[in-house]
Amino acid sequence: MLVRVLIADPDEYLTDQYRDYLEQHGFEVITATTGLECVERLREHAPDVLVLEPSIPWGWGDGVLAMMSEAPDIPSVPVLVLTYGRDRGVLYRSAPFKIDDYQVKPLRASRLAQRLRSLVAWHPR
């Protein structure tokens, strides 16, 4: 089963590493470097799962999550928040929204693939 994942993270180096690994292991990867791009990609591509960095510029992670919960034209997909452990406010700001998994960077690409498969298995479309 091909899993379409949207990775929304301003760190293009890390995103490229994840994309290379995931595409080699049966994922289709779409990327966004800003919150605005993320919302556009959600609308255009309807991914199976979203990997979201909360500090993404132009919308921030909680802005993307708010749009997902309020806009009927944005699909509801499982969300894996992936961030550095330094910002303790991430969980507080994201608390009003549905988050399915939370992982701390740096995360091995193999572990990311495992978590994504698990999320998709628990949230079949």
DSSP file (Angstrom, degrees, kcal/mol; ACC not computed):
  #  RESIDUE AA STRUCTURE BP1 BP2  ACC     N-H-->O    O-->H-N    N-H-->O    O-->H-N    TCO  KAPPA ALPHA  PHI   PSI    X-CA   Y-CA   Z-CA
    1    1 A M              0   0    0      0, 0.0     2,-0.5     0, 0.0     0, 0.0   0.000 360.0 360.0 360.0 124.5    0.0    0.0    0.0
    2    2 A L        -     0   0    0     25,-0.1     2,-0.5     2,-0.0    25,-0.2  -0.658 360.0-155.2 -77.6 124.5    1.4    3.4   -1.1
    3    3 A V  E     -a   27   0A   0     23,-1.2    25,-2.9    -2,-0.5     2,-0.6  -0.903   3.0-148.9-105.2 124.1    1.3    5.8    1.8
    4    4 A R  E     -a   28   0A   0     -2,-0.5    44,-2.8    23,-0.2    45,-1.3  -0.834  20.1-174.9 -94.4 119.9    1.2    9.5    0.9
    5    5 A V  E     -ab  29  49A   0     23,-3.0    25,-2.7    -2,-0.6     2,-0.6  -0.935  17.6-152.4-119.0 137.7    2.9   11.6    3.6
    6    6 A L  E     -ab  30  50A   0     43,-2.3    45,-3.2    -2,-0.4     2,-0.6  -0.946  10.7-162.6-105.2 120.7    3.1   15.4    3.8
    7    7 A I  E     -ab  31  51A   0     23,-2.9    25,-2.0    -2,-0.6     2,-0.7  -0.926   4.3-171.2-105.9 115.8    6.2   16.6    5.7
    8    8 A A  E     +ab  32  52A   0     43,-3.3    45,-2.5    -2,-0.6    25,-0.2  -0.885  32.7 128.1-110.0 100.4    5.8   20.3    6.7
    9    9 A D        -     0   0    0     23,-2.0    23,-0.1    -2,-0.7     6,-0.1  -0.974  55.3-141.4-155.1 133.8    9.2   21.4    8.1
   10   10 A P  S    S+     0   0    0      0, 0.0     2,-1.4     0, 0.0     3,-0.1   0.650  82.9  93.0 -74.3 -12.6   11.3   24.4    7.3
   11   11 A D     >  -     0   0    0      1,-0.2     4,-2.5     2,-0.1     5,-0.2  -0.655  53.7-179.8 -83.1  91.8   14.5   22.3    7.6
   12   12 A E  H  > S+     0   0    0     -2,-1.4     4,-2.5     1,-0.2    -1,-0.2   0.808  76.8  58.4 -66.5 -30.3   14.9   21.3    3.9
   13   13 A Y  H  > S+     0   0    0      2,-0.2     4,-1.8     1,-0.2    -1,-0.2   0.953 111.4  40.8 -62.6 -49.3   18.1   19.3    4.6
   14   14 A L  H  > S+     0   0    0      2,-0.2     4,-2.6     1,-0.2    -2,-0.2   0.910 113.9  53.3 -65.3 -42.7   16.2   17.0    7.1
   15   15 A T  H  X S+     0   0    0     -4,-2.5     4,-2.9     1,-0.2    -1,-0.2   0.904 107.7  51.2 -59.5 -42.2   13.2   16.9    4.9
   16   16 A D  H  X S+     0   0    0     -4,-2.5     4,-2.6     2,-0.2    -1,-0.2   0.895 109.4  50.8 -63.3 -39.5   15.3   15.7    1.9
   17   17 A Q  H  X S+     0   0    0     -4,-1.8     4,-2.1     2,-0.2    -2,-0.2   0.939 113.3  44.9 -61.9 -46.8   16.8   13.0    4.1
   18   18 A Y  H  X S+     0   0    0     -4,-2.6     4,-3.1     1,-0.2     5,-0.3   0.922 112.3  52.3 -63.0 -43.9   13.4   11.8    5.2
   19   19 A R  H  X S+     0   0    0     -4,-2.9     4,-2.9    -5,-0.2     5,-0.3   0.939 108.8  50.0 -58.7 -48.5   12.1   12.0    1.6
   20   20 A D  H  X S+     0   0    0     -4,-2.6     4,-1.4     1,-0.2    -1,-0.2   0.931 116.2  41.5 -56.9 -48.1   14.9    9.9    0.2
   21   21 A Y  H  X S+     0   0    0     -4,-2.1     4,-0.8     2,-0.2    -2,-0.2   0.951 116.4  47.5 -65.9 -49.2   14.5    7.2    2.8
   22   22 A L  H ><>S+     0   0    0     -4,-3.1     5,-2.1     1,-0.2     3,-0.9   0.895 110.1  51.7 -63.1 -41.2   10.7    7.1    2.8
   23   23 A E  H ><5S+     0   0    0     -4,-2.9     3,-1.0    -5,-0.3    -1,-0.2   0.850 107.3  54.0 -65.8 -32.1   10.5    7.0   -1.0
   24   24 A Q  H 3<5S+     0   0    0     -4,-1.4    -1,-0.3    -5,-0.3    -2,-0.2   0.673 109.7  50.7 -70.8 -16.2   12.8    4.1   -1.1
   25   25 A H  T <<5S-     0   0    0     -3,-0.9    -1,-0.2    -4,-0.8    -2,-0.2  -0.048 129.7 -83.7-117.3  31.3   10.5    2.3    1.4
   26   26 A G  T < 5S+     0   0    0     -3,-1.0   -23,-1.2     1,-0.3     2,-0.3   0.670  85.3 125.9  86.8  19.1    7.1    2.7   -0.4
   27   27 A F  E   < -a    3   0A   0     -5,-2.1     2,-0.5   -25,-0.2    -1,-0.3  -0.811  52.4-140.1-106.4 150.3    6.0    6.2    0.6
   28   28 A E  E     -a    4   0A   0    -25,-2.9   -23,-3.0    -2,-0.3     2,-0.5  -0.957  28.0-154.8-102.2 126.6    5.0    9.1   -1.6
   29   29 A V  E     +a    5   0A   0     -2,-0.5     2,-0.4   -25,-0.2   -23,-0.2  -0.896  18.5 179.2-115.2 130.1    6.3   12.3   -0.1
   30   30 A I  E     -a    6   0A   0    -25,-2.7   -23,-2.9    -2,-0.5     2,-0.3  -0.943  17.3-156.7-119.2 144.0    5.0   15.8   -0.5
   31   31 A T  E     -a    7   0A   0     -2,-0.4     2,-0.3   -25,-0.2   -23,-0.2  -0.863  16.3-176.4-126.3 159.4    6.8   18.7    1.3
   32   32 A A  E     -a    8   0A   0    -25,-2.0   -23,-2.0    -2,-0.3     3,-0.1  -0.979  12.2-166.3-147.3 143.4    6.0   22.2    2.6
   33   33 A T  S    S+     0   0    0     -2,-0.3     2,-0.3   -25,-0.2   -25,-0.1   0.457  75.6  41.3-110.2  -4.0    8.3   24.7    4.2
   34   34 A T  S  > S-     0   0    0     22,-0.1     4,-2.1     1,-0.1    24,-0.2  -0.923  83.0-113.7-136.3 163.6    5.7   27.1    5.5
   35   35 A G  H  > S+     0   0    0     22,-3.4     4,-2.2    -2,-0.3    24,-0.2   0.881 117.3  53.9 -63.0 -38.2    2.3   26.8    7.2
   36   36 A L  H  > S+     0   0    0     22,-1.0     4,-2.1    21,-0.3    -1,-0.2   0.927 109.5  47.1 -63.4 -44.7    0.7   28.4    4.1
   37   37 A E  H  > S+     0   0    0      1,-0.2     4,-2.9     2,-0.2     5,-0.2   0.893 109.1  56.2 -61.6 -39.3    2.2   25.8    1.8
   38   38 A C  H  X S+     0   0    0     -4,-2.1     4,-2.5     1,-0.2    -2,-0.2   0.931 107.6  46.7 -59.1 -47.4    1.2   23.0    4.2
   39   39 A V  H  X S+     0   0    0     -4,-2.2     4,-2.0     2,-0.2    -1,-0.2   0.904 112.7  50.7 -63.1 -41.1   -2.5   24.0    4.1
   40   40 A E  H  X S+     0   0    0     -4,-2.1     4,-2.7     1,-0.2    -2,-0.2   0.934 111.4  47.8 -60.5 -46.1   -2.3   24.3    0.2
   41   41 A R  H  X S+     0   0    0     -4,-2.9     4,-2.8     1,-0.2     5,-0.5   0.877 108.3  54.7 -65.3 -37.8   -0.7   20.8    0.0
   42   42 A L  H  X S+     0   0    0     -4,-2.5     4,-1.4    -5,-0.2    -1,-0.2   0.930 113.4  42.6 -59.5 -44.2   -3.3   19.3    2.4
   43   43 A R  H  < S+     0   0    0     -4,-2.0    -2,-0.2    -5,-0.2    -1,-0.2   0.914 120.7  40.5 -67.4 -43.7   -6.1   20.7    0.1
   44   44 A E  H  < S+     0   0    0     -4,-2.7    -2,-0.2    -5,-0.2    -3,-0.2   0.867 128.1  24.4 -75.8 -38.6   -4.4   19.7   -3.2
   45   45 A H  H  < S-     0   0    0     -4,-2.8    -3,-0.2    -5,-0.2    -2,-0.2   0.541  79.4-146.3-113.6  -9.5   -3.0   16.3   -2.3
   46   46 A A     <  -     0   0    0     -4,-1.4    -4,-0.1    -5,-0.5   -42,-0.1   0.912  27.4-155.0  39.8  68.2   -5.1   14.8    0.5
   47   47 A P        -     0   0    0      0, 0.0   -42,-0.2     0, 0.0     3,-0.1  -0.156  20.8-127.2 -67.1 166.0   -2.2   12.9    2.2
   48   48 A D  S    S+     0   0    0    -44,-2.8     2,-0.3     1,-0.3   -43,-0.2   0.738  91.2   8.7 -81.5 -25.3   -2.7    9.9    4.4
   49   49 A V  E     -b    5   0A   0    -45,-1.3   -43,-2.3    28,-0.2     2,-0.4  -0.990  66.6-139.6-156.5 149.1   -0.7   11.4    7.2
   50   50 A L  E     -bc   6  79A   0     28,-2.6    30,-3.2    -2,-0.3     2,-0.6  -0.957   3.1-160.5-117.2 130.0    0.9   14.8    8.1
   51   51 A V  E     -bc   7  80A   0    -45,-3.2   -43,-3.3    -2,-0.4     2,-0.5  -0.956  24.4-170.0-103.7 119.5    4.3   15.3    9.7
   52   52 A L  E     -bc   8  81A   0     28,-2.7    30,-2.2    -2,-0.6   -43,-0.2  -0.947  24.0-155.1-124.9 124.2    4.3   18.7   11.2
   53   53 A E    >   -     0   0    0    -45,-2.5     3,-1.7    -2,-0.5    30,-0.1  -0.864  19.4-145.6 -89.4 118.8    7.1   20.8   12.7
   54   54 A P  T 3  S+     0   0    0      0, 0.0     7,-2.9     0, 0.0     8,-0.4   0.738  93.7  58.2 -62.0 -24.6    5.3   23.2   15.1
   55   55 A S  T 3  S+     0   0    0      5,-0.2     5,-0.1     6,-0.1   -46,-0.1   0.234  72.4 140.8 -91.5  16.9    7.7   26.1   14.5
   56   56 A I    <>  -     0   0    0     -3,-1.7     4,-1.3   -48,-0.2   -22,-0.1  -0.365  53.6-118.6 -59.4 130.9    7.0   26.2   10.7
   57   57 A P  T  4 S+     0   0    0      0, 0.0   -22,-3.4     0, 0.0   -21,-0.3  -0.181  85.6  36.2 -71.9 166.6    6.9   29.8    9.6
   58   58 A W  T  4 S+     0   0    0    -24,-0.2   -22,-1.0     1,-0.2   -21,-0.1   0.957 136.2   8.6  57.8  58.8    3.9   31.6    8.0
   59   59 A G  T  > S-     0   0    0    -24,-0.2     4,-0.8    -3,-0.1     5,-0.3   0.089  94.9-135.4 135.4 -23.9    1.2   29.9   10.1
   60   60 A W  H  X  -     0   0    0     -4,-1.3     4,-1.8     3,-0.2    -5,-0.2   0.337  36.7 -80.1  54.3 161.9    3.0   27.9   12.8
   61   61 A G  H  > S+     0   0    0     -7,-2.9     4,-2.5     1,-0.2     5,-0.2   0.890 131.5  52.3 -63.4 -41.0    2.0   24.4   13.6
   62   62 A D  H  > S+     0   0    0     -8,-0.4     4,-2.1     1,-0.2    -1,-0.2   0.820 107.1  54.3 -69.2 -27.3   -1.0   25.4   15.7
   63   63 A G  H  X S+     0   0    0     -4,-0.8     4,-2.2     2,-0.2    -1,-0.2   0.903 109.4  47.3 -68.0 -40.8   -2.3   27.6   12.9
   64   64 A V  H  X S+     0   0    0     -4,-1.8     4,-2.4    -5,-0.3    -2,-0.2   0.928 112.5  49.5 -63.8 -45.0   -2.2   24.6   10.5
   65   65 A L  H  X S+     0   0    0     -4,-2.5     4,-1.7     1,-0.2    -2,-0.2   0.882 109.7  51.8 -62.8 -38.3   -3.9   22.4   13.1
   66   66 A A  H  X S+     0   0    0     -4,-2.1     4,-1.5     2,-0.2     5,-0.2   0.925 109.8  48.8 -63.7 -44.2   -6.6   25.1   13.6
   67   67 A M  H  X S+     0   0    0     -4,-2.2     4,-2.9     1,-0.2    -2,-0.2   0.904 109.0  53.7 -61.9 -40.5   -7.2   25.3    9.8
   68   68 A M  H  < S+     0   0    0     -4,-2.4    -1,-0.2     1,-0.2    -2,-0.2   0.862 112.7  43.5 -62.3 -35.1   -7.5   21.5    9.7
   69   69 A S  H  < S+     0   0    0     -4,-1.7    -1,-0.2    -5,-0.2    -2,-0.2   0.710 123.7  34.7 -84.0 -19.4  -10.1   21.5   12.4
   70   70 A E  H  < S+     0   0    0     -4,-1.5    -2,-0.2    -3,-0.2    -3,-0.2   0.775  98.3  77.2-106.1 -32.3  -12.1   24.4   11.0
   71   71 A A    ><  -     0   0    0     -4,-2.9     3,-1.5    -5,-0.2    -1,-0.1  -0.721  59.5-157.3 -90.5 119.6  -12.0   24.3    7.2
   72   72 A P  T 3  S+     0   0    0      0, 0.0    -1,-0.1     0, 0.0     4,-0.1   0.700  90.7  61.4 -68.2 -17.7  -14.3   21.7    5.7
   73   73 A D  T 3  S+     0   0    0      2,-0.1    -5,-0.1     0, 0.0    -2,-0.0   0.423  87.7  83.7 -90.1   3.0  -12.2   21.5    2.5
   74   74 A I  S <  S-     0   0    0     -3,-1.5   -31,-0.1    -7,-0.2   -34,-0.0  -0.925  85.1-122.8-105.3 123.5   -9.1   20.3    4.4
   75   75 A P        -     0   0    0      0, 0.0     2,-0.8     0, 0.0    -2,-0.1  -0.287  17.2-120.2 -66.7 147.6   -9.0   16.6    5.0
   76   76 A S        +     0   0    0     -4,-0.1    -7,-0.0   -30,-0.0     3,-0.0  -0.798  46.8 164.3 -86.4 113.8   -8.8   15.2    8.5
   77   77 A V        -     0   0    0     -2,-0.8   -28,-0.2     1,-0.0   -29,-0.1  -0.899  44.8 -86.1-128.8 157.1   -5.6   13.1    8.6
   78   78 A P        -     0   0    0      0, 0.0   -28,-2.6     0, 0.0     2,-0.5  -0.353  44.8-146.0 -60.6 144.4   -3.5   11.7   11.4
   79   79 A V  E     -c   50   0A   0    -30,-0.2    21,-1.9   -28,-0.1    22,-1.6  -0.964  14.9-168.7-121.8 126.5   -0.8   14.2   12.6
   80   80 A L  E     -cd  51 101A   0    -30,-3.2   -28,-2.7    -2,-0.5     2,-0.5  -0.965  16.2-149.4-109.4 116.1    2.6   13.4   13.8
   81   81 A V  E     -cd  52 102A   0     20,-2.8    22,-3.0    -2,-0.6     2,-0.5  -0.753  14.9-172.7 -86.2 127.7    4.3   16.4   15.5
   82   82 A L  E     + d   0 103A   0    -30,-2.2     2,-0.3    -2,-0.5    22,-0.2  -0.961  22.0 138.2-126.8 112.4    8.0   16.3   15.0
   83   83 A T  E     - d   0 104A   0     20,-2.0    22,-2.3    -2,-0.5     2,-0.2  -0.944  56.2 -88.5-148.7 164.7   10.1   18.9   16.9
   84   84 A Y    >   -     0   0    0     -2,-0.3     3,-0.9    20,-0.2    20,-0.0  -0.567  42.1-122.5 -72.9 145.4   13.2   19.5   18.9
   85   85 A G  T 3  S+     0   0    0     20,-0.5    -1,-0.1     1,-0.2    19,-0.0   0.404  93.0  89.1 -73.5   3.2   12.5   18.9   22.6
   86   86 A R  T 3  S+     0   0    0      1,-0.1     2,-1.1     2,-0.1    -1,-0.2   0.819  70.7  72.9 -73.5 -30.5   13.5   22.4   23.6
   87   87 A D    X   +     0   0    0     -3,-0.9     3,-1.2     1,-0.2     4,-0.3  -0.721  52.9 177.6 -94.0  98.4   10.1   24.1   23.3
   88   88 A R  T 3> S+     0   0    0     -2,-1.1     4,-0.6     1,-0.2     3,-0.4   0.683  75.6  69.1 -72.7 -16.9    7.9   22.9   26.1
   89   89 A G  H 3> S+     0   0    0      1,-0.2     4,-3.0     2,-0.2     5,-0.3   0.587  75.9  86.1 -76.6  -9.8    5.1   25.2   24.9
   90   90 A V  H <> S+     0   0    0     -3,-1.2     4,-1.9     1,-0.2    -1,-0.2   0.941  92.5  42.2 -57.6 -50.2    4.5   23.0   21.9
   91   91 A L  H  > S+     0   0    0     -3,-0.4     4,-0.9    -4,-0.3    -1,-0.2   0.877 114.4  52.4 -66.7 -36.3    2.2   20.6   23.6
   92   92 A Y  H >< S+     0   0    0     -4,-0.6     3,-0.6     1,-0.2    -2,-0.2   0.942 112.6  43.5 -63.8 -47.5    0.4   23.5   25.4
   93   93 A R  H 3< S+     0   0    0     -4,-3.0    -1,-0.2     1,-0.2    -2,-0.2   0.812 118.6  45.3 -67.9 -28.9   -0.3   25.4   22.2
   94   94 A S  H >< S+     0   0    0     -4,-1.9     3,-2.1    -5,-0.3    -1,-0.2   0.529  84.5  98.7 -91.0  -6.6   -1.3   22.2   20.4
   95   95 A A  T << S+     0   0    0     -4,-0.9    -1,-0.2    -3,-0.6    -2,-0.1   0.816  76.2  57.0 -55.3 -37.4   -3.5   20.9   23.2
   96   96 A P  T 3  S+     0   0    0      0, 0.0    -1,-0.3     0, 0.0     2,-0.3   0.643 103.1  70.1 -70.4  -9.2   -6.8   22.1   21.7
   97   97 A F  S <  S-     0   0    0     -3,-2.1     2,-0.7    -4,-0.0   -31,-0.1  -0.702  91.9 -99.9-112.9 159.4   -6.1   20.1   18.5
   98   98 A K        +     0   0    0     -2,-0.3     2,-0.4   -33,-0.2    -3,-0.1  -0.656  41.4 174.4 -79.6 115.7   -6.0   16.4   17.6
   99   99 A I        -     0   0    0     -2,-0.7   -19,-0.1    -4,-0.1     3,-0.1  -0.990  14.8-169.4-121.2 130.9   -2.4   15.1   17.5
  100  100 A D        +     0   0    0    -21,-1.9     2,-0.3    -2,-0.4   -20,-0.2   0.720  69.5   8.3 -94.4 -23.5   -1.9   11.4   17.0
  101  101 A D  E     -d   80   0A   0    -22,-1.6   -20,-2.8     2,-0.0     2,-0.4  -0.990  55.9-157.0-156.4 152.8    1.8   11.1   17.7
  102  102 A Y  E     +d   81   0A   0     -2,-0.3     2,-0.3   -22,-0.2   -20,-0.2  -0.987  17.4 175.6-136.4 122.3    4.6   13.3   19.1
  103  103 A Q  E     -d   82   0A   0    -22,-3.0   -20,-2.0    -2,-0.4     2,-0.4  -0.942  23.1-130.6-129.3 151.1    8.3   12.6   18.3
  104  104 A V  E     -d   83   0A   0     -2,-0.3   -20,-0.2   -22,-0.2   -22,-0.1  -0.836  38.4 -88.2-104.3 135.9   11.5   14.5   19.2
  105  105 A K  S    S+     0   0    0    -22,-2.3   -20,-0.5    -2,-0.4     2,-0.1  -0.518 102.7  55.6 -76.7 151.2   14.2   15.3   16.7
  106  106 A P  S    S+     0   0    0      0, 0.0     2,-0.5     0, 0.0    -2,-0.1   0.499  74.9 170.0 -78.1 138.2   16.5   14.0   15.7
  107  107 A L        -     0   0    0     -4,-0.1    -2,-0.1    -2,-0.1     5,-0.0  -0.962  36.2-116.8-117.0 127.1   14.4   11.0   14.6
  108  108 A R     >  -     0   0    0     -2,-0.5     4,-2.2     1,-0.1     3,-0.3  -0.332  21.6-125.7 -60.0 143.1   15.9    8.2   12.5
  109  109 A A  H  > S+     0   0    0      1,-0.2     4,-2.5     2,-0.2     5,-0.2   0.853 111.0  56.4 -60.4 -35.4   14.2    7.9    9.2
  110  110 A S  H  > S+     0   0    0      2,-0.2     4,-1.9     1,-0.2    -1,-0.2   0.888 107.8  47.9 -64.8 -37.9   13.5    4.2    9.8
  111  111 A R  H  > S+     0   0    0     -3,-0.3     4,-2.5     2,-0.2    -2,-0.2   0.893 109.9  52.7 -68.5 -40.0   11.7    5.2   13.1
  112  112 A L  H  X S+     0   0    0     -4,-2.2     4,-2.6     2,-0.2    -2,-0.2   0.932 108.9  49.7 -60.0 -45.8    9.7    7.8   11.2
  113  113 A A  H  X S+     0   0    0     -4,-2.5     4,-2.4     1,-0.2    -1,-0.2   0.912 110.6  50.5 -59.5 -42.9    8.6    5.3    8.6
  114  114 A Q  H  X S+     0   0    0     -4,-1.9     4,-2.0     1,-0.2    -2,-0.2   0.931 111.8  46.6 -60.8 -47.1    7.6    2.9   11.4
  115  115 A R  H  X S+     0   0    0     -4,-2.5     4,-2.4     1,-0.2    -2,-0.2   0.889 111.7  51.7 -64.6 -39.6    5.5    5.5   13.2
  116  116 A L  H  X S+     0   0    0     -4,-2.6     4,-2.4     2,-0.2     5,-0.2   0.922 109.5  48.8 -65.0 -43.9    3.8    6.6    9.9
  117  117 A R  H  X S+     0   0    0     -4,-2.4     4,-2.2     1,-0.2    -1,-0.2   0.906 111.3  51.0 -61.4 -40.2    2.8    3.1    9.0
  118  118 A S  H  X S+     0   0    0     -4,-2.0     4,-2.0    -5,-0.2    -2,-0.2   0.922 109.8  49.4 -63.2 -44.7    1.4    2.6   12.5
  119  119 A L  H  X S+     0   0    0     -4,-2.4     4,-1.2     1,-0.2    -2,-0.2   0.915 111.8  48.0 -62.4 -43.0   -0.6    5.9   12.2
  120  120 A V  H  < S+     0   0    0     -4,-2.4    -1,-0.2     1,-0.2    -2,-0.2   0.877 110.2  52.5 -66.4 -37.0   -2.1    4.9    8.9
  121  121 A A  H  < S+     0   0    0     -4,-2.2    -1,-0.2     1,-0.2    -2,-0.2   0.870 112.2  45.7 -65.8 -35.8   -3.0    1.4   10.1
  122  122 A W  H  < S+     0   0    0     -4,-2.0    -1,-0.2     1,-0.2    -2,-0.2   0.671 119.4  41.7 -80.5 -17.5   -4.8    2.9   13.1
  123  123 A H  S  < S-     0   0    0     -4,-1.2    -1,-0.2    -5,-0.2    -2,-0.1  -0.534  77.7-177.1-128.7  65.4   -6.6    5.5   10.9
  124  124 A P              0   0    0      0, 0.0    -3,-0.1     0, 0.0    -4,-0.0  -0.341 360.0 360.0 -65.6 146.4   -7.7    3.8    7.7
  125  125 A R              0   0    0     -5,-0.1    -5,-0.0    -2,-0.0   -48,-0.0   0.436 360.0 360.0 -83.8 360.0   -9.4    6.0    5.2
